[in-house]
């Protein structure tokens, strides 16, 4: 298995892209008449805020495994761009 920190990815913004899209979509629909009344708006607001805090405050690691031994060239390359990798047998 190989683990790479978010900061060591070729494009660390890949992690926040989904969050940004979720925020944008929620902001668009939050006050929309298209959103049914049953949607718990306050709870979704808290969830979006919490996810943003969790993603932006904590370092995330991505883990990849292979059944074919040391064949994870992409992950090994990340260590040369400031990332960190760990291998386990």
Phi, psi and omega in degrees: 000145178238137177238132180231133178290149178308320182292344180264359178289156177302324179224088182300343180288348176303327182290318184274347180302312180299318178297316179298319178295319179296316178300313181298314180297316180295319178298323180295316186266346186310314182254010184284145175287348178285342181274125182295152183298334184287347179292124182284084187304315181297320179293319178294319176303314180295320180297313180298318178297314182296317179299318178300316179296316181297316183289319186276336182268330185253145176279133180258147175240141176252134184242138178225142179235160180220140175274357186248031176074213187278068183241028185253063185302320180300315182289322178296325181294334183297332181294336180278352180251022179098357179278179180225139179232150176228137179244141175233148179260000000 
